Amino acid sequence: MSRNNILKVVRINPKNISAPVGKYSHVTIVPRNSDLYTFSGQIGVDNNGNIPEPLNEQVHNTFGNIAQILESQRLTPDDIIKVNIWATEEIDWDFLYAEWENLFGETYPSMTVVYIKGLGLAELKIEIEIWASKQ
C-alpha cells in the first residue's frame, strides 16, 4: 500500500506480530495532508458538571463526552486515530468494551491503557484522550 494513495484513516494489524490483546489496532495510518485534531482528556463528568462515584458511570459519561466533542468538530469515530486511557482502578473491560463498540463499531483505533495513582481531581477514576485526523 502506497501512502500517497491513502484517502482515509487506515488501521492495520500486521500478520508478523501477535494479534492485539484487546479491541484496538496496532497501526493507524493518517492520510497525507489531513488535519490533525488533539483533544484534552475527557472525564466522567455529566452535562450538569456532576462526577458520579462508580467507575462504570464515569466510563459511560466519558464516552458520551467524546461523542459530543467529536460532533462539535464534525468528526466521526472513524476519524479517531489514537486513544489513550488512564484509570485509577481496575477497568471493567466488559463494560468499557460495550461502550467502546457503541462508539467505534468494529473500527478500532490504536490504544494505550495505563493504570495510575491519581488524576487531576481526586474523584476521577478514568480519563480518555483522543486524537483524530480528517482529510
PyMOL commands that set and color helices and strands:
alter all, ss='L'
color gray80, all
select helices_A, chain A and resi 3-5+55-72+77-79+93-104
alter helices_A, ss='H'
color red, helices_A
select strands_A, chain A and resi 10-12+27-29+35-38+42-43+80-87+110-115+126-134
alter strands_A, ss='S'
color yellow, strands_A
deselect
rebuild
show_as cartoon
